[in-house]
Amino acid sequence: MELTTYQVKVNLNGTFEEFPLELAEDETSHLLVKLQDMLRNWPKLAKFDSVQVFKKGEPEMVYELPQAFLSSPMSISIMGTGYVGLVTGVGTCHIGRRVICVDIDEKKVDKICKRIPPIYEKGLKEMLVSLPEKYFSCTTNLREAVMNTDCTFIAVGTPPKENGEQDLKFVESACAELGKILKEKPGHMVVVKSTVSPGTTQNKIKAMIAEHAGHTNFKIAMVPEFLREGLAIEDFLNPYRIVIGVEDQETFEAIKFIYEDFDTPFFKTTLTGAEMIKYASNSLLATKISFANEIGNLCKSLDIDVYEVMDGVGLDERFNRKFLNAGRGFGGSCLPKDVKALVSLGKTLNQPTELLKAVWAVNENQPLKMIELAEKHLGDLKNKTVAVMGLAFKPGTDDIRESPATIIIKELLEKGAKVIGYDQFAQENMEKIYPNITYAKSPTEAIKDADVVLGVTQWPELRDEKLYKGKLFIDGMKFIDKRTTDDYEGICW
Ligand code: UGA
């Protein structure tokens, strides 16, 4: 394998020492990790002031790094290999850090070690496969991962409880395990990635780790994740912003360093500020969608196309056009959970959250509108065959959590309809919840015998007008251009 040689020039309080650093071709993106490993083991470390790195034989400097570089977290362990943990882990290694992912689920770990992503996410497999062995690994051994890294990201799930509050059981056990290990490792950095309600990082996570570690000699930060499923890799590499909630400037700078190649605003805030920014962001997206849906419901009554209305509205930069696509409402593991969590927080704080309650109420009713439209044409749906096209909560993912399709299928079954579902990627997951409905192998097979076709999640392959020719089609997400014939109904147009 070809080697690339760098020349490293270390400034030792005014005197310079130089040495070469050789990296294999697939290691060059991890230059900083290798350099840090070398410098940390260097005998003259006490006098270290800064370091310059050049590509051998080339005059331009590749890096100039201050003293703080030695303590910047270049090696990171990540607890939890769900959507957030795995994409963050793979992405963070891709941008040149050493990453050790940790999960308690041996099967998942085994798959990741074999470079098979346990979830479907566009571009993830390709990126996972390309990571050098030396810089990316996955294990069930948390101790080993933490002891060999400078910083641990907590990226375990925070699912909602029945009452809308978040369930912190995974976060709590992660803190207890991490705390016990930090007993022997003072000075570690802990970054909370899991979405947690304001105050949790300070009052629960930090407190629990300290309790189990027996000391408070660790740094803590809250860095919320803004990845969209299906576009998570793209979002990771092109973030709108990186929000860093910290207790001190030093931790802010250290975390900024992890992402130093990103040309994006780094927003410094408090731990609680960061937690609230995440909740507020998702709730604002949900609000935009419910707003578009409410206007859309009015538009439907007036025979106006809400997409045209939102195109007009969205031209004003103060609003922008994004997240104003009306339809069957929002689903997923994030928007519904975060809106409900803020409503629940409002109750705890005795603060009204009327707007968010309304956002939720609009959303709960929206998928059912598709069934009402089917009934308008067919009357009672008992024994009618209904094709549900697109089962995932949105295109580009196999995730069906809080998917509008689940609400629609439930209601159809209660009404005694025969349901045929189709989704190339999400069918397997839907089968776990609804094993007894029929699943089609192709869009045409799903539609063939249907009395009515419901367009729920607009995968590109389903946005083909020809598919629905001659069928009663209820369009829940602008699958196709509005037909003027009576066998077409748009939900909000
Ligand atoms: C959302 C946020 O967009 C991310 O920024 C955030 O990081 C993530 O939650 C999270 O908290 O982890 P995600 O749940 O992947 O991402 O999905 P979105 O793309 O936001 O879509 C959510 C739902 O809204 C989907 O059901 C989608 O079909 C629906 N939607 C979206 C609409 O109905 N109309 C729109 O205009 C946009």
Boltz pocket constraint, residues with backbone or C-beta under 6 A from the ligand:
constraints:
  - pocket:
      binder: B
      contacts: [[A, 195], [A, 225], [A, 226], [A, 227], [A, 228], [A, 229], [A, 230], [A, 282], [A, 285], [A, 289], [A, 321], [A, 322], [A, 323], [A, 324], [A, 325], [A, 326], [A, 327], [A, 328], [A, 329], [A, 330], [A, 331], [A, 332], [A, 333], [A, 334], [A, 335], [A, 393], [A, 394], [A, 395]]
      max_distance: 6.0
